[in-house]
Amino acid sequence: MEGNPHQGHRRRMLDKFGRFGVDAFADHELLEVLLYYTIRQGDTNPVAHALMQHFGSLHAVLEATADQLCEVEGVGPRTAEYLSLISASMRRYQTDRNRARNSVVRLNDPDKIGAFFVPRFAALHTESLCVAYVDSSCRLIRCDDQSRGSTSKVLLDPVAIPRSAVMCNAAGVVLAHNHPNGEARPSREDISATQMLVARLAPLDIALVDHCIVAQDSYYSMARGGELHLMMHGRRG
């Protein structure tokens, strides 16, 4: 019995998403991948193109009603309900995110920082870097998913982070990244990258409040561990 001729293509597309995220896809390609979950066999690319042609844009596809979606050839009730659910879920997500933004979050203690960041790295199998920007009272201004790397490395941009801190009028920065296959302890590379960022932030009078390293449910604070103090002391000396 012959296998699905599109199976290899689907795996490659999903691997591409896993490595590079949605920004690596054109709008019709992202829609093609979403359709994998309701159109289990065959090529979903023609259906994705038909949807884009009918509605004109990705956001219009996701904002269409189930009845409108069913007008497109190749789209059945199950697919229409699924695409409608994506849009509804995104609305709920934005509502919940705005609610969280309106609540006061203070990252003024290593345990609060650990509790804030550990869930953000749950189930991630590659190293990722998050950057939180805080005011002079360590109240959260915003938190960005800065970058995603390999299973053992993620890059820190020592120019982009200070620039973002200045743009949002932050008085301090909190770094967090994960060690998916290791311990919650800083490596030599972690310390070197942190030192580089401290040097970039100091002339701007912006503090590096902490660098939190997460490994599954545990975390390590470089502020509590003393590494940040040594970096600051070394600069003053």
N, C-alpha and C positions, 0 to 999 in steps of 0.2 A: 504494500500500500504506500502510495506516495505521500510525503509529508506536505505541510502547508508551505507553498513556495515563498510566502511573505514572512515566514517565521523568523528567518535570519535578519531580515530588514527591521522587523519590530524590535528585536533584541538590540540591534545596533542603535536604533533611535532611543531606546530606553537607557542604554549605556551612555549615550551622548548627553541625555538629560542628567544622569547621575554624575557625570564628570564636569559639565559646564553650566547646568541650570537652564532655565527657560530662555535666557538671553541669547543662547546659541541657535535658537529656532526662529524661522520666519513664522508669521501668524498662522499661515495655513498648515505648516508643519506641526505646530503646537496643537492645533485642532485635530490633525491627523492622529497624533499620539493619544489625545483624550478619547478619541473614538474607538481606540483599541479595547476599551473596557466595556463596550456594549456591542461592538461588531467584532465578534471573536475570530472570524475567519475572513480571509480575502484582503484586498487592498483598500484601505480607508482613505487613501490620498484623493481619489476622484470625488468622494463624498465631501471631504474637507474643502476642495476647490469649489464644488457646487454650492456649499453653504456660504463660502466667502463671496462668490459671485452673486448669489441671491440677496444677501444682506449687506454686502459692501465692506464689512470690517469685522474683526474678531469680537469687539465689544458688542456690536449689533447682533452677532450670532448668539452670544451668551445672554443678551438681554431680551431675546425673542421669546414669545410664549411657546408652549409645547405645540399648540395647534399650528402656529406659524412655521415652526421647525418641520413639522410633518408634511408641509407643502413641498419640501425639497426631496427630490428623488434619492432614494437610498436611506432616508431617515424614517425609522419606525417609531412607534410610541415609546419604547424603552429608551432609545437614544435621545428622543426629544425630552423625556422626563429627566434623564441624566444631565443633559446640557442645561436645562432649566434649574436643576438642583445646584449646579456649580455657581450660577449667578446668585441664587438665593443664599447659598453658603457664604459667598464673598460679602454680601451685604451684612450678614450676621457677624462675620469676621470684623468688618470695619466698625460696626456698632460696638462690639466688644472691645476693640482696640482703642476706640475713642474714649470709652468708659474707663479703661485702664490708664489712659493718658491723663484723664482728669483727676485721678486719684494721686495723692502725694506719695512718691517713692523716694526714699532717702538711702543713698548708697554711702553711708558714713561709718560703716562697720564691716569688717571682713565677713562676719556671719551673714549679715544682710546681703552683702555682695554675692556670697556663695549661694544663698537661697534664691537670689534673683537670677543668676546665670545657669545654675545646674539644669533647670528644665529646658533652657534654650538649646542645650546640646544633646538632649535625649535622643537616642537611636541614631545619632550621626556616626557614620563609619569613616569619615574623613576629617582631618583637622580643619576647624573653622575659627574665624576671628570675629568677635563682637566688640564694639566700642560704644561705651556709654558716656554721654556728655552731661556734666552736672554743674549746678550753679555754686555760689560761694558757701551755701548751706548744705551742699551735697544732695540737693533735690534733683531728681532726674529731669533733664530737658528732653533728651531723645536717646534712643539706642539703635545703632545700625549694625546689620550683619555685613561686616566689612569685606571679608573674602573667604574663599573656601579653597583648600589645598588638597594634598594627597593624604594617605593614611598616616604619614609621619612628619608632614611639614606643611606649614601655611605661611604665606608672606605677609609681613607687616609693612605698610606704606608710611614711612616717617614724614612724608610731605603732606599727603592727603589728610591725615588725622589732625595735625595742627591747623590746617586750613579750615577743616570742618568745625573745629573747636572755636575758631575765631568767628566764623560765620554765624554760629548759634549763640555767641556771647557766653561761652562756657568758661567757668573758672577752674574746672578740673576735668580730667579724663579718667575713666576706668576701663582697663583692657580685660578681656577674658578670651581664652581659647581653650580648646580641649585636646586631650591626649587619648584618642579612642582605643589605642592598643598599648597604653602604658600607664604609668603612675601619675598621680597628681603632684608632680614635683617639677621645678623648672630645670630645663636642660641648659647647656652652655649657650646654645643658639637663642633660647628664650631670654636669657640674661643679657646677651649682647644686643638683641633687638630692643629690649626694654631700655637699656642704657642709651641707645641711639635716639629713642623717642624722648627720653628725659632731656637730652641735650637740645632737641628741637623745640620742646615746649618751654624750657626755662627762660629764654629771651622774651617770650610772649607773656610771661608771668602766669602761666597755666600749669597747674600741678598735675602730676600723675598720681592719682589717689591710691590706686592699687592695680596689680596685675593678677588676675585670678585664673588658675589653671584647673580645669575640670577633667576628671576621669570617672566616667559613669556617675555614681552618686556621691563621690567625694570631691573635694576641692582643696586647693592650696592658695594661700594669700601671700604674695611677695611683700606686702606691707607688714603683715604679722611675722613673716619669716625673717625680716630684717634686710632683705636685699635692696628694697627701695631706699631705706635709710642710709645704707652704705653708698648708694649711687648719689644721693643728695649730698651726703657728707663729703664725698670725694670731689664733687663739683665745687662746694664751698671752700674746700681746702686748697 
